[in-house]
Amino acid sequence: MSFLNISTQAALPSKWDGWPFNSGFGGDWQTTLATYAFSAVILIAISVFLRALYGPKGIWRDKEMEREAEAAKRKELSSLESSYRSGKMTEFEYLRKKRAIEQ
């Protein structure tokens, strides 16, 4: 009898058939949640991949963009330095803003 029971269970369709992008029939909250999690993982992987290629110091990033970013950073640091030397900000504010710019 156990053989008959196993064979009939194997023939029944599973709620995971067609996962992760099934038609939505026969699923429940588990398959829906798993589909959303799978989609989120794919989107995060694409974002990390594009960040590695085109982000700061990326492989395919235009070198002119790096030069412009470095020039803007130097200008902002000099402006911050002059504000600190003139007494417009405290040392704590200066160090906090400088750390934020340098990151």
Secondary structure, DSSP 4 states (H G I P E B T S, - for coil): -HHHHHHHHHHSPPTTTTTTS--SSS--HHHHHHHHHHHHHHHHHHHHHHHHHHSTT-SS--HHHHHHHHHHHHHHHHHHHHHHHTTSS-HHHHHHHHHHHH-
